[in-house]
């Protein structure tokens, strides 16, 4: 399972012009379930991202977690993170989990996040979404848990 974390000042997801999820300061979590991923992997990914120290302290050092700054999580499914671009010019997505399993793992991840963190918003699995964000820093961190 992998995620691309973007530290944001604010972010929102729109579908057909309607906002379905939004946060102020926090993390935009673009997440991808891959073949072979399990509930345990989802739990380990969440634990890692909640503790990752990528927010600035009073001295300007990246020393605080999203929990420390009481930031939000905006979790968006993003199967294209599994893209294989090693050959040709069209990415392949064979590493991505099949849609039913990907949805189950995404929903499981969201439920875990909601139980562990007070501010969790989401996109909509499988929808054509427009993601708006103000990347803070910019800070963008890939996170892979296997």
C-alpha positions in Angstrom: 0.0 0.0 0.0 1.3 3.4 -0.8 0.3 7.0 -0.2 1.5 10.3 -1.4 1.3 12.8 1.5 1.0 16.5 0.9 1.3 18.9 3.8 -1.4 21.5 3.1 -2.7 24.8 4.4 -6.1 23.7 3.1 -7.5 21.2 0.7 -10.8 20.1 -0.7 -12.3 17.5 -3.1 -15.1 18.4 -5.5 -17.3 16.2 -7.5 -19.6 17.8 -10.1 -18.9 21.2 -8.6 -19.9 20.1 -5.1 -17.4 19.9 -2.2 -17.5 16.4 -0.7 -14.5 16.8 1.7 -12.3 19.6 2.9 -9.7 20.3 5.6 -7.8 23.3 6.8 -4.1 22.6 7.9 -3.2 18.9 7.6 -2.4 16.2 5.2 -3.9 15.4 1.8 -3.5 11.6 1.7 -3.6 10.2 -1.9 -3.7 6.5 -1.3 -3.4 3.4 -3.4 -4.1 -0.2 -2.5 -2.0 -2.7 -4.4 -2.4 -6.4 -5.0 -1.5 -8.4 -1.9 -2.3 -5.5 0.5 -4.0 -6.5 3.8 -5.8 -4.8 6.6 -2.6 -5.0 8.7 -0.7 -3.0 6.0 -3.5 -0.4 6.0 -3.1 -0.1 9.8 0.7 0.2 9.6 0.4 2.9 6.9 -2.0 4.9 9.0 0.2 4.6 12.1 3.2 5.8 10.2 1.5 8.8 8.6 -0.1 9.9 11.9 3.4 10.0 13.6 5.4 11.3 10.7 7.1 14.6 11.8 6.7 16.8 8.8 5.1 19.9 10.3 7.3 22.8 11.5 7.8 23.6 15.2 8.3 27.1 16.6 11.9 27.0 15.4 10.9 26.1 11.8 12.2 22.5 12.0 10.1 19.6 10.7 9.5 18.2 14.1 5.7 17.8 14.6 3.2 15.3 13.4 -0.3 15.9 12.0 -1.5 14.8 15.5 0.7 17.3 17.2 -0.7 20.2 15.1 -4.2 18.9 15.3 -4.4 18.9 11.6 -6.9 17.2 9.4 -6.7 14.3 7.0 -8.2 14.4 3.6 -8.1 10.8 2.2 -8.5 10.4 -1.5 -8.2 7.1 -3.4 -5.6 7.3 -6.2 -5.0 4.0 -8.1 -2.7 5.8 -10.5 0.0 5.7 -7.8 0.5 2.1 -8.9 1.4 3.2 -12.4 4.2 1.2 -14.1 6.0 3.5 -16.6 9.1 1.4 -17.2 8.2 0.7 -20.9 6.3 2.4 -23.6 4.3 5.6 -23.1 1.1 4.3 -21.6 1.3 3.4 -17.9 0.2 0.0 -16.8 -1.7 -0.6 -13.6 -1.3 -4.3 -13.0 0.1 -3.7 -9.5 -3.1 -1.9 -8.4 -5.6 -3.9 -6.3 -8.7 -5.1 -8.2 -11.5 -2.5 -7.7 -13.6 -4.5 -5.1 -10.6 -5.2 -3.0 -9.2 -1.7 -3.4 -12.6 -0.2 -2.3 -12.7 -2.5 0.7 -9.1 -1.5 1.8 -9.8 2.2 1.2 -13.0 2.0 3.3 -11.1 0.0 6.0 -8.3 2.6 6.0 -10.9 5.5 6.4 -12.6 3.7 9.3 -9.3 3.2 11.0 -8.4 6.8 10.4 -11.7 8.0 11.8 -11.2 5.9 14.9 -7.7 7.2 15.5 -7.9 10.9 14.5 -10.5 13.6 15.1 -10.5 15.3 11.7 -10.9 12.9 8.7 -12.6 13.9 5.4 -12.6 11.9 2.2 -13.1 11.9 -1.5 -15.4 9.3 -3.1 -13.8 6.0 -4.3 -13.9 5.7 -8.0 -15.4 9.1 -8.7 -14.0 11.7 -11.1 -12.7 14.2 -8.5 -11.1 17.6 -8.6 -8.7 18.1 -5.8 -7.8 21.6 -4.8 -5.0 22.3 -2.4 -2.5 24.8 -1.1 0.6 22.7 -0.6 2.5 24.0 2.4 6.2 24.2 1.9 5.8 22.5 -0.5 6.2 19.3 1.4 5.2 16.1 -0.5 6.3 12.7 0.9 5.9 9.3 -0.7 5.1 6.6 1.9 5.1 2.9 1.1 4.3 0.1 3.5 4.5 -3.5 2.5 
